Amino acid sequence: MATIECTFRLVQEFPMLGKTEGSVKFRSGRYHQSNWRLGSGRHAVAVYIEGNFCGIPEVELISGCLEHLNQPRPRKIRYGVLTNFNLQLNIDKLGRPFLSGIVLTDQKKNPNFWGEAYKL
């Protein structure tokens, strides 16, 4: 399977509050706080993923993009090991395709995502 270059769309911690002067911080996603029985070591993260997705079937797009995001960086894996839980292809207001939904990671608390995993 070929990797498909993509990146996370950055999100605010509290998007409903709007942007305030200079104090807005962004991260790659946020931990989902639903009590799903995902098994030990699997934690849900809500994300938006952007990239050049034109002409690629949705199944290949999701697997190729997650493979790209799982590639180790020089020091360590940046987001943990990501797997698809419920990603879907969508079109934004400007007509650009993007993926949105839930991915699973093996990290309980990651500085690239807002919050931390649900505690039972």
The first five atom37 places (N, CA, C, CB, O) and aatype in JSON, in Angstrom:
{
  "aatype": [12, 0, 16, 9, 6, 4, 16, 13, 1, 10, 19, 5, 6, 13, 14, 12, 10, 7, 11, 16, 6, 7, 15, 19, 11, 13, 1, 15, 7, 1, 18, 8, 5, 15, 2, 17, 1, 10, 7, 15, 7, 1, 8, 0, 19, 0, 19, 18, 9, 6, 7, 2, 13, 4, 7, 9, 14, 6, 19, 6, 10, 9, 15, 7, 4, 10, 6, 8, 10, 2, 5, 14, 1, 14, 1, 11, 9, 1, 18, 7, 19, 10, 16, 2, 13, 2, 10, 5, 10, 2, 9, 3, 11, 10, 7, 1, 14, 13, 10, 15, 7, 9, 19, 10, 16, 3, 5, 11, 11, 2, 14, 2, 13, 17, 7, 6, 0, 18, 11, 10],
  "atom_mask": [
    [1, 1, 1, 1, 1],
    [1, 1, 1, 1, 1],
    [1, 1, 1, 1, 1],
    [1, 1, 1, 1, 1],
    [1, 1, 1, 1, 1],
    [1, 1, 1, 1, 1],
    [1, 1, 1, 1, 1],
    [1, 1, 1, 1, 1],
    [1, 1, 1, 1, 1],
    [1, 1, 1, 1, 1],
    [1, 1, 1, 1, 1],
    [1, 1, 1, 1, 1],
    [1, 1, 1, 1, 1],
    [1, 1, 1, 1, 1],
    [1, 1, 1, 1, 1],
    [1, 1, 1, 1, 1],
    [1, 1, 1, 1, 1],
    [1, 1, 1, 0, 1],
    [1, 1, 1, 1, 1],
    [1, 1, 1, 1, 1],
    [1, 1, 1, 1, 1],
    [1, 1, 1, 0, 1],
    [1, 1, 1, 1, 1],
    [1, 1, 1, 1, 1],
    [1, 1, 1, 1, 1],
    [1, 1, 1, 1, 1],
    [1, 1, 1, 1, 1],
    [1, 1, 1, 1, 1],
    [1, 1, 1, 0, 1],
    [1, 1, 1, 1, 1],
    [1, 1, 1, 1, 1],
    [1, 1, 1, 1, 1],
    [1, 1, 1, 1, 1],
    [1, 1, 1, 1, 1],
    [1, 1, 1, 1, 1],
    [1, 1, 1, 1, 1],
    [1, 1, 1, 1, 1],
    [1, 1, 1, 1, 1],
    [1, 1, 1, 0, 1],
    [1, 1, 1, 1, 1],
    [1, 1, 1, 0, 1],
    [1, 1, 1, 1, 1],
    [1, 1, 1, 1, 1],
    [1, 1, 1, 1, 1],
    [1, 1, 1, 1, 1],
    [1, 1, 1, 1, 1],
    [1, 1, 1, 1, 1],
    [1, 1, 1, 1, 1],
    [1, 1, 1, 1, 1],
    [1, 1, 1, 1, 1],
    [1, 1, 1, 0, 1],
    [1, 1, 1, 1, 1],
    [1, 1, 1, 1, 1],
    [1, 1, 1, 1, 1],
    [1, 1, 1, 0, 1],
    [1, 1, 1, 1, 1],
    [1, 1, 1, 1, 1],
    [1, 1, 1, 1, 1],
    [1, 1, 1, 1, 1],
    [1, 1, 1, 1, 1],
    [1, 1, 1, 1, 1],
    [1, 1, 1, 1, 1],
    [1, 1, 1, 1, 1],
    [1, 1, 1, 0, 1],
    [1, 1, 1, 1, 1],
    [1, 1, 1, 1, 1],
    [1, 1, 1, 1, 1],
    [1, 1, 1, 1, 1],
    [1, 1, 1, 1, 1],
    [1, 1, 1, 1, 1],
    [1, 1, 1, 1, 1],
    [1, 1, 1, 1, 1],
    [1, 1, 1, 1, 1],
    [1, 1, 1, 1, 1],
    [1, 1, 1, 1, 1],
    [1, 1, 1, 1, 1],
    [1, 1, 1, 1, 1],
    [1, 1, 1, 1, 1],
    [1, 1, 1, 1, 1],
    [1, 1, 1, 0, 1],
    [1, 1, 1, 1, 1],
    [1, 1, 1, 1, 1],
    [1, 1, 1, 1, 1],
    [1, 1, 1, 1, 1],
    [1, 1, 1, 1, 1],
    [1, 1, 1, 1, 1],
    [1, 1, 1, 1, 1],
    [1, 1, 1, 1, 1],
    [1, 1, 1, 1, 1],
    [1, 1, 1, 1, 1],
    [1, 1, 1, 1, 1],
    [1, 1, 1, 1, 1],
    [1, 1, 1, 1, 1],
    [1, 1, 1, 1, 1],
    [1, 1, 1, 0, 1],
    [1, 1, 1, 1, 1],
    [1, 1, 1, 1, 1],
    [1, 1, 1, 1, 1],
    [1, 1, 1, 1, 1],
    [1, 1, 1, 1, 1],
    [1, 1, 1, 0, 1],
    [1, 1, 1, 1, 1],
    [1, 1, 1, 1, 1],
    [1, 1, 1, 1, 1],
    [1, 1, 1, 1, 1],
    [1, 1, 1, 1, 1],
    [1, 1, 1, 1, 1],
    [1, 1, 1, 1, 1],
    [1, 1, 1, 1, 1],
    [1, 1, 1, 1, 1],
    [1, 1, 1, 1, 1],
    [1, 1, 1, 1, 1],
    [1, 1, 1, 1, 1],
    [1, 1, 1, 1, 1],
    [1, 1, 1, 0, 1],
    [1, 1, 1, 1, 1],
    [1, 1, 1, 1, 1],
    [1, 1, 1, 1, 1],
    [1, 1, 1, 1, 1],
    [1, 1, 1, 1, 1]
  ],
  "atom_positions": [
    [[0.84, -1.18, 0.0], [0.0, 0.0, 0.0], [0.88, 1.24, 0.0], [-0.96, 0.0, 1.22], [1.8, 1.35, 0.82]],
    [[0.63, 2.16, -0.89], [1.39, 3.4, -0.98], [0.89, 4.4, 0.04], [1.3, 3.98, -2.4], [-0.31, 4.48, 0.32]],
    [[1.81, 5.16, 0.59], [1.41, 6.2, 1.53], [0.89, 7.4, 0.77], [2.58, 6.6, 2.45], [1.32, 7.68, -0.35]],
    [[-0.04, 8.1, 1.37], [-0.62, 9.31, 0.78], [-0.31, 10.46, 1.71], [-2.17, 9.17, 0.53], [-0.7, 10.44, 2.88]],
    [[0.4, 11.45, 1.21], [0.83, 12.56, 2.05], [-0.38, 13.36, 2.53], [1.8, 13.47, 1.29], [-1.22, 13.79, 1.74]],
    [[-0.45, 13.55, 3.84], [-1.56, 14.3, 4.44], [-1.11, 14.87, 5.78], [-2.82, 13.39, 4.63], [-0.09, 14.47, 6.32]],
    [[-1.89, 15.82, 6.3], [-1.6, 16.45, 7.59], [-2.9, 16.62, 8.37], [-0.89, 17.81, 7.39], [-3.99, 16.6, 7.79]],
    [[-2.77, 16.79, 9.68], [-3.93, 17.09, 10.49], [-4.33, 18.55, 10.32], [-3.65, 16.78, 11.97], [-3.46, 19.43, 10.24]],
    [[-5.62, 18.82, 10.27], [-6.12, 20.2, 10.32], [-6.11, 20.6, 11.78], [-7.57, 20.33, 9.67], [-6.71, 19.91, 12.61]],
    [[-5.45, 21.68, 12.12], [-5.31, 22.1, 13.51], [-6.64, 22.62, 14.06], [-4.23, 23.16, 13.64], [-7.39, 23.3, 13.36]],
    [[-6.91, 22.3, 15.33], [-8.15, 22.71, 15.99], [-7.84, 23.41, 17.31], [-9.08, 21.5, 16.23], [-6.82, 23.15, 17.94]],
    [[-8.74, 24.31, 17.72], [-8.64, 24.98, 19.0], [-9.16, 24.06, 20.09], [-9.43, 26.31, 18.99], [-9.86, 23.1, 19.81]],
    [[-8.8, 24.36, 21.33], [-9.3, 23.55, 22.44], [-10.8, 23.79, 22.64], [-8.52, 23.87, 23.75], [-11.56, 22.84, 22.82]],
    [[-11.22, 25.05, 22.62], [-12.63, 25.4, 22.78], [-13.07, 26.25, 21.58], [-12.86, 26.16, 24.13], [-13.04, 27.47, 21.68]],
    [[-13.47, 25.64, 20.47], [-13.76, 26.41, 19.26], [-14.97, 27.33, 19.38], [-13.97, 25.48, 18.11], [-15.07, 28.32, 18.65]],
    [[-15.9, 27.05, 20.28], [-17.1, 27.88, 20.42], [-16.8, 29.24, 21.05], [-18.13, 27.15, 21.25], [-17.6, 30.16, 20.91]],
    [[-15.67, 29.38, 21.74], [-15.34, 30.65, 22.37], [-14.81, 31.67, 21.37], [-14.31, 30.42, 23.46], [-14.74, 32.85, 21.69]],
    [[-14.45, 31.23, 20.19], [-13.93, 32.14, 19.18], [-12.46, 32.44, 19.42], [0.0, 0.0, 0.0], [-11.85, 31.94, 20.37]],
    [[-11.92, 33.25, 18.56], [-10.5, 33.59, 18.66], [-10.34, 34.84, 19.51], [-9.88, 33.79, 17.26], [-11.03, 35.84, 19.31]],
    [[-9.41, 34.77, 20.45], [-9.07, 35.95, 21.25], [-7.65, 36.35, 20.9], [-9.21, 35.67, 22.78], [-6.85, 35.52, 20.49]],
    [[-7.35, 37.61, 21.05], [-6.07, 38.18, 20.63], [-4.86, 37.41, 21.17], [-5.99, 39.61, 21.08], [-4.61, 37.44, 22.37]],
    [[-4.13, 36.74, 20.32], [-2.85, 36.14, 20.66], [-2.87, 34.95, 21.6], [0.0, 0.0, 0.0], [-1.82, 34.37, 21.86]],
    [[-4.03, 34.57, 22.14], [-4.05, 33.49, 23.13], [-4.55, 32.17, 22.55], [-4.91, 33.89, 24.29], [-4.71, 31.2, 23.3]],
    [[-4.78, 32.11, 21.25], [-5.32, 30.89, 20.65], [-4.18, 29.91, 20.38], [-6.08, 31.22, 19.33], [-3.18, 30.25, 19.75]],
    [[-4.36, 28.67, 20.88], [-3.39, 27.61, 20.63], [-4.11, 26.52, 19.84], [-2.79, 27.05, 21.96], [-5.31, 26.29, 20.01]],
    [[-3.36, 25.86, 18.99], [-3.93, 24.83, 18.14], [-3.18, 23.52, 18.33], [-3.9, 25.26, 16.66], [-1.98, 23.5, 18.6]],
    [[-3.93, 22.41, 18.17], [-3.34, 21.08, 18.2], [-3.97, 20.24, 17.09], [-3.54, 20.4, 19.6], [-4.87, 20.7, 16.39]],
    [[-3.49, 19.01, 16.94], [-3.89, 18.17, 15.81], [-5.25, 17.51, 15.96], [-2.87, 17.13, 15.6], [-5.79, 17.01, 14.97]],
    [[-5.82, 17.48, 17.13], [-7.12, 16.85, 17.37], [-7.45, 16.89, 18.84], [0.0, 0.0, 0.0], [-6.73, 17.52, 19.62]],
    [[-8.55, 16.2, 19.25], [-8.88, 16.15, 20.67], [-9.36, 14.75, 21.03], [-9.95, 17.19, 21.02], [-10.03, 14.08, 20.25]],
    [[-8.99, 14.33, 22.23], [-9.43, 13.02, 22.71], [-10.94, 13.02, 22.85], [-8.76, 12.67, 24.06], [-11.53, 13.97, 23.37]],
    [[-11.56, 11.95, 22.39], [-13.02, 11.79, 22.45], [-13.36, 11.23, 23.82], [-13.54, 10.85, 21.31], [-12.73, 10.27, 24.28]],
    [[-14.35, 11.81, 24.48], [-14.65, 11.43, 25.86], [-15.81, 10.44, 25.99], [-14.96, 12.65, 26.66], [-16.38, 10.31, 27.07]],
    [[-16.17, 9.74, 24.93], [-17.22, 8.73, 25.01], [-16.69, 7.45, 25.65], [-17.78, 8.43, 23.61], [-15.51, 7.12, 25.51]],
    [[-17.56, 6.76, 26.34], [-17.19, 5.54, 27.04], [-17.42, 4.33, 26.14], [-17.99, 5.39, 28.35], [-18.33, 3.53, 26.38]],
    [[-16.61, 4.19, 25.12], [-16.69, 3.03, 24.23], [-15.75, 1.97, 24.76], [-16.32, 3.42, 22.76], [-14.68, 2.29, 25.28]],
    [[-16.13, 0.73, 24.65], [-15.27, -0.38, 25.08], [-14.33, -0.74, 23.92], [-16.13, -1.64, 25.52], [-14.62, -1.62, 23.12]],
    [[-13.22, -0.03, 23.84], [-12.29, -0.19, 22.73], [-11.21, -1.21, 23.02], [-11.65, 1.14, 22.39], [-10.45, -1.57, 22.12]],
    [[-11.12, -1.68, 24.24], [-10.04, -2.58, 24.62], [-8.91, -1.8, 25.27], [0.0, 0.0, 0.0], [-8.83, -0.58, 25.13]],
    [[-8.06, -2.49, 25.96], [-6.98, -1.79, 26.66], [-5.96, -1.25, 25.66], [-6.29, -2.73, 27.68], [-5.64, -1.89, 24.66]],
    [[-5.47, -0.09, 25.97], [-4.44, 0.51, 25.13], [-4.94, 1.14, 23.84], [0.0, 0.0, 0.0], [-4.12, 1.49, 22.98]],
    [[-6.25, 1.31, 23.68], [-6.81, 1.96, 22.48], [-7.66, 3.14, 22.93], [-7.65, 0.94, 21.62], [-8.58, 2.98, 23.73]],
    [[-7.37, 4.32, 22.4], [-8.03, 5.54, 22.84], [-8.51, 6.33, 21.62], [-7.08, 6.4, 23.71], [-7.77, 6.47, 20.64]],
    [[-9.73, 6.85, 21.68], [-10.34, 7.54, 20.55], [-9.93, 9.01, 20.5], [-11.86, 7.44, 20.62], [-9.88, 9.69, 21.52]],
    [[-9.62, 9.49, 19.28], [-9.25, 10.88, 19.05], [-10.06, 11.39, 17.86], [-7.71, 11.02, 18.79], [-10.07, 10.76, 16.8]],
    [[-10.73, 12.54, 18.04], [-11.48, 13.18, 16.95], [-10.52, 14.06, 16.15], [-12.69, 14.03, 17.51], [-9.83, 14.91, 16.72]],
    [[-10.48, 13.86, 14.82], [-9.51, 14.57, 13.98], [-10.14, 15.02, 12.66], [-8.3, 13.68, 13.71], [-11.18, 14.52, 12.24]],
    [[-9.46, 15.98, 12.03], [-9.69, 16.36, 10.64], [-8.36, 16.2, 9.93], [-10.25, 17.85, 10.52], [-7.33, 16.63, 10.45]],
    [[-8.36, 15.59, 8.75], [-7.12, 15.33, 8.02], [-7.24, 15.94, 6.62], [-6.82, 13.8, 7.94], [-8.23, 15.72, 5.92]],
    [[-6.23, 16.72, 6.22], [-6.22, 17.39, 4.92], [-5.12, 16.81, 4.03], [-6.03, 18.9, 5.1], [-4.13, 16.26, 4.51]],
    [[-5.31, 16.96, 2.75], [-4.3, 16.53, 1.79], [-4.83, 16.65, 0.37], [0.0, 0.0, 0.0], [-5.95, 17.12, 0.17]],
    [[-4.05, 16.22, -0.59], [-4.47, 16.21, -1.99], [-5.13, 14.86, -2.27], [-3.26, 16.47, -2.96], [-4.44, 13.89, -2.59]],
    [[-6.45, 14.79, -2.14], [-7.18, 13.53, -2.18], [-7.94, 13.29, -3.48], [-8.14, 13.49, -1.05], [-8.75, 12.37, -3.54]],
    [[-7.7, 14.06, -4.49], [-8.48, 13.97, -5.74], [-8.23, 12.65, -6.47], [-8.15, 15.13, -6.66], [-7.08, 12.26, -6.69]],
    [[-9.3, 11.97, -6.83], [-9.23, 10.78, -7.66], [-8.77, 9.51, -6.97], [0.0, 0.0, 0.0], [-8.43, 8.53, -7.64]],
    [[-8.75, 9.49, -5.64], [-8.31, 8.3, -4.92], [-9.53, 7.69, -4.23], [-7.18, 8.66, -3.87], [-10.27, 8.41, -3.56]],
    [[-9.76, 6.38, -4.36], [-10.89, 5.74, -3.68], [-10.77, 5.91, -2.16], [-10.95, 4.23, -4.03], [-9.67, 5.93, -1.61]],
    [[-11.92, 6.04, -1.49], [-11.96, 6.37, -0.06], [-11.21, 5.35, 0.81], [-13.4, 6.48, 0.41], [-10.49, 5.75, 1.73]],
    [[-11.36, 4.07, 0.54], [-10.7, 3.04, 1.35], [-9.19, 3.15, 1.24], [-11.17, 1.64, 0.92], [-8.49, 3.09, 2.25]],
    [[-8.67, 3.3, 0.02], [-7.23, 3.46, -0.18], [-6.74, 4.77, 0.42], [-6.89, 3.39, -1.66], [-5.63, 4.83, 0.95]],
    [[-7.54, 5.8, 0.33], [-7.19, 7.11, 0.86], [-6.99, 7.04, 2.37], [-8.27, 8.14, 0.52], [-5.99, 7.54, 2.89]],
    [[-7.92, 6.42, 3.08], [-7.84, 6.35, 4.54], [-6.63, 5.52, 4.98], [-9.13, 5.74, 5.12], [-5.87, 5.95, 5.85]],
    [[-6.45, 4.35, 4.38], [-5.33, 3.5, 4.8], [-3.98, 4.12, 4.42], [-5.46, 2.12, 4.16], [-3.04, 4.04, 5.21]],
    [[-3.87, 4.73, 3.25], [-2.62, 5.35, 2.83], [-2.26, 6.57, 3.66], [0.0, 0.0, 0.0], [-1.09, 6.8, 3.95]],
    [[-3.27, 7.34, 4.03], [-3.03, 8.54, 4.83], [-2.6, 8.16, 6.26], [-4.3, 9.42, 4.87], [-1.67, 8.75, 6.8]],
    [[-3.28, 7.18, 6.86], [-2.88, 6.73, 8.21], [-1.49, 6.1, 8.19], [-3.9, 5.73, 8.77], [-0.74, 6.24, 9.15]],
    [[-1.14, 5.42, 7.11], [0.2, 4.86, 6.98], [1.24, 5.98, 6.95], [0.31, 3.99, 5.7], [2.31, 5.86, 7.55]],
    [[0.93, 7.07, 6.24], [1.84, 8.23, 6.2], [2.0, 8.85, 7.59], [1.32, 9.29, 5.2], [3.11, 9.18, 7.99]],
    [[0.89, 9.02, 8.32], [0.96, 9.64, 9.64], [1.64, 8.73, 10.67], [-0.44, 9.98, 10.13], [2.17, 9.23, 11.66]],
    [[1.65, 7.43, 10.45], [2.3, 6.49, 11.36], [3.8, 6.34, 11.13], [1.65, 5.15, 11.25], [4.48, 5.69, 11.92]],
    [[4.32, 6.93, 10.07], [5.76, 6.82, 9.81], [6.53, 7.49, 10.95], [6.13, 7.47, 8.44], [6.19, 8.61, 11.35]],
    [[7.55, 6.82, 11.47], [8.3, 7.4, 12.59], [9.08, 8.64, 12.17], [9.27, 6.36, 13.18], [9.64, 8.71, 11.08]],
    [[9.09, 9.6, 13.06], [9.89, 10.8, 12.88], [11.3, 10.5, 13.36], [9.27, 12.03, 13.65], [11.55, 9.4, 13.85]],
    [[12.23, 11.42, 13.25], [13.62, 11.15, 13.66], [13.76, 10.61, 15.09], [14.43, 12.4, 13.52], [14.61, 9.76, 15.33]],
    [[12.96, 11.08, 16.03], [13.11, 10.63, 17.41], [12.14, 9.53, 17.81], [12.95, 11.79, 18.34], [12.54, 8.53, 18.42]],
    [[10.85, 9.7, 17.47], [9.85, 8.72, 17.89], [8.59, 8.89, 17.04], [9.51, 8.87, 19.4], [8.49, 9.8, 16.23]],
    [[7.64, 8.0, 17.24], [6.36, 8.14, 16.56], [5.62, 9.31, 17.19], [5.52, 6.82, 16.65], [5.46, 9.36, 18.41]],
    [[5.19, 10.24, 16.38], [4.67, 11.51, 16.87], [3.28, 11.41, 17.51], [4.62, 12.48, 15.76], [3.04, 12.04, 18.54]],
    [[2.38, 10.63, 16.92], [1.0, 10.58, 17.39], [0.63, 9.25, 18.01], [0.06, 10.86, 16.24], [-0.54, 9.03, 18.32]],
    [[1.58, 8.35, 18.21], [1.27, 6.99, 18.6], [0.93, 6.21, 17.34], [0.0, 0.0, 0.0], [1.05, 6.74, 16.23]],
    [[0.52, 4.97, 17.49], [0.13, 4.16, 16.34], [-1.35, 4.42, 16.06], [0.4, 2.64, 16.58], [-2.21, 4.06, 16.87]],
    [[-1.65, 5.03, 14.92], [-3.03, 5.4, 14.56], [-3.68, 4.3, 13.74], [-3.06, 6.73, 13.79], [-3.07, 3.74, 12.84]],
    [[-4.95, 4.0, 14.07], [-5.77, 3.08, 13.28], [-7.12, 3.72, 13.04], [-5.93, 1.71, 14.0], [-7.56, 4.56, 13.82]],
    [[-7.77, 3.34, 11.96], [-9.07, 3.9, 11.6], [-10.17, 3.32, 12.48], [-9.38, 3.63, 10.11], [-10.23, 2.11, 12.69]],
    [[-11.02, 4.19, 13.0], [-12.22, 3.74, 13.71], [-13.45, 4.16, 12.92], [-12.26, 4.32, 15.15], [-14.35, 3.36, 12.69]],
    [[-13.49, 5.44, 12.51], [-14.63, 5.93, 11.76], [-14.25, 7.2, 10.99], [-15.84, 6.2, 12.7], [-14.73, 8.28, 11.32]],
    [[-13.41, 7.08, 10.0], [-13.05, 8.23, 9.17], [-13.92, 8.26, 7.92], [-11.55, 8.19, 8.78], [-14.2, 7.21, 7.33]],
    [[-14.34, 9.45, 7.52], [-15.17, 9.61, 6.33], [-14.63, 10.75, 5.48], [-16.64, 9.86, 6.71], [-14.09, 11.73, 6.01]],
    [[-14.79, 10.63, 4.19], [-14.37, 11.67, 3.26], [-15.48, 12.71, 3.16], [-14.04, 11.08, 1.86], [-16.64, 12.36, 2.93]],
    [[-15.13, 13.99, 3.33], [-16.08, 15.1, 3.26], [-15.54, 16.18, 2.35], [-16.36, 15.67, 4.67], [-14.38, 16.14, 1.94]],
    [[-16.39, 17.16, 2.02], [-16.0, 18.32, 1.22], [-16.3, 19.57, 2.04], [-16.77, 18.36, -0.16], [-17.41, 19.73, 2.56]],
    [[-15.31, 20.47, 2.18], [-15.54, 21.69, 2.95], [-16.24, 22.75, 2.1], [-14.21, 22.24, 3.49], [-16.56, 22.51, 0.94]],
    [[-16.49, 23.92, 2.68], [-17.24, 24.99, 2.01], [-16.54, 25.51, 0.76], [-17.46, 26.14, 2.97], [-17.18, 26.05, -0.14]],
    [[-15.22, 25.35, 0.7], [-14.45, 25.82, -0.46], [-14.28, 24.73, -1.52], [-13.09, 26.3, -0.01], [-13.6, 24.95, -2.52]],
    [[-14.91, 23.56, -1.3], [-14.85, 22.49, -2.28], [-13.63, 21.58, -2.16], [0.0, 0.0, 0.0], [-13.37, 20.78, -3.06]],
    [[-12.87, 21.69, -1.07], [-11.68, 20.86, -0.87], [-12.04, 19.6, -0.09], [-10.58, 21.66, -0.14], [-12.75, 19.68, 0.91]],
    [[-11.56, 18.45, -0.53], [-11.85, 17.22, 0.22], [-11.0, 17.12, 1.49], [-11.62, 15.98, -0.67], [-9.86, 17.57, 1.51]],
    [[-11.57, 16.52, 2.54], [-10.84, 16.26, 3.77], [-11.47, 15.05, 4.47], [-10.85, 17.5, 4.7], [-12.62, 14.7, 4.2]],
    [[-10.71, 14.43, 5.35], [-11.21, 13.31, 6.14], [-11.58, 13.82, 7.53], [-10.16, 12.17, 6.23], [-10.86, 14.65, 8.1]],
    [[-12.69, 13.35, 8.07], [-13.05, 13.7, 9.44], [-13.58, 12.46, 10.14], [-14.1, 14.84, 9.46], [-14.12, 11.56, 9.5]],
    [[-13.43, 12.43, 11.44], [-13.95, 11.32, 12.21], [-13.06, 10.95, 13.36], [0.0, 0.0, 0.0], [-12.38, 11.79, 13.94]],
    [[-13.06, 9.65, 13.7], [-12.37, 9.14, 14.87], [-11.25, 8.19, 14.44], [-13.36, 8.44, 15.83], [-11.46, 7.29, 13.62]],
    [[-10.07, 8.4, 15.0], [-8.97, 7.44, 14.86], [-8.63, 6.93, 16.26], [-7.72, 8.1, 14.16], [-8.93, 7.58, 17.26]],
    [[-7.99, 5.77, 16.32], [-7.56, 5.2, 17.6], [-6.05, 5.33, 17.71], [-8.0, 3.72, 17.73], [-5.33, 5.15, 16.74]],
    [[-5.59, 5.65, 18.91], [-4.16, 5.72, 19.18], [-3.84, 4.86, 20.39], [-3.7, 7.18, 19.41], [-4.73, 4.53, 21.18]],
    [[-2.58, 4.5, 20.55], [-2.18, 3.7, 21.7], [-1.65, 4.55, 22.85], [-1.12, 2.7, 21.28], [-1.21, 4.02, 23.86]],
    [[-1.7, 5.88, 22.7], [-1.19, 6.77, 23.74], [-2.35, 7.4, 24.51], [-0.31, 7.86, 23.12], [-3.27, 7.96, 23.93]],
    [[-2.28, 7.29, 25.84], [-3.33, 7.79, 26.71], [-3.34, 9.33, 26.78], [-3.16, 7.22, 28.12], [-4.41, 9.93, 26.86]],
    [[-2.18, 9.94, 26.74], [-2.08, 11.4, 26.75], [-0.94, 11.78, 25.82], [-1.83, 11.95, 28.2], [0.21, 11.41, 26.04]],
    [[-1.27, 12.53, 24.79], [-0.29, 12.93, 23.79], [-0.33, 14.45, 23.69], [-0.57, 12.24, 22.39], [-1.43, 15.01, 23.58]],
    [[0.8, 15.14, 23.72], [0.8, 16.61, 23.67], [0.3, 17.18, 22.34], [2.18, 17.12, 23.93], [0.04, 18.39, 22.26]],
    [[0.15, 16.36, 21.31], [-0.35, 16.85, 20.03], [-1.88, 16.88, 19.97], [0.18, 15.97, 18.91], [-2.45, 17.42, 19.02]],
    [[-2.56, 16.31, 20.98], [-4.02, 16.29, 21.02], [-4.49, 16.97, 22.3], [-4.55, 14.83, 20.94], [-3.82, 16.9, 23.33]],
    [[-5.66, 17.64, 22.21], [-6.24, 18.28, 23.39], [-6.81, 17.23, 24.33], [-7.34, 19.29, 22.98], [-7.36, 16.23, 23.87]],
    [[-6.68, 17.44, 25.63], [-7.27, 16.57, 26.64], [-6.47, 15.3, 26.85], [0.0, 0.0, 0.0], [-5.29, 15.22, 26.53]],
    [[-7.16, 14.3, 27.39], [-6.55, 12.99, 27.58], [-7.63, 11.94, 27.43], [-5.85, 12.88, 28.98], [-8.82, 12.27, 27.39]],
    [[-7.23, 10.68, 27.35], [-8.16, 9.59, 27.09], [-9.18, 9.45, 28.22], [-7.41, 8.28, 26.89], [-8.91, 9.81, 29.36]],
    [[-10.34, 8.91, 27.87], [-11.41, 8.66, 28.84], [-10.92, 7.68, 29.9], [-12.68, 8.12, 28.14], [-10.3, 6.67, 29.58]],
    [[-11.22, 7.99, 31.17], [-10.81, 7.1, 32.26], [-12.03, 6.33, 32.74], [-10.16, 7.89, 33.42], [-13.06, 6.93, 33.05]],
    [[-11.92, 5.01, 32.82], [-13.03, 4.18, 33.32], [-13.08, 4.23, 34.81], [-12.89, 2.74, 32.85], [-13.94, 3.59, 35.42]]
  ]
}
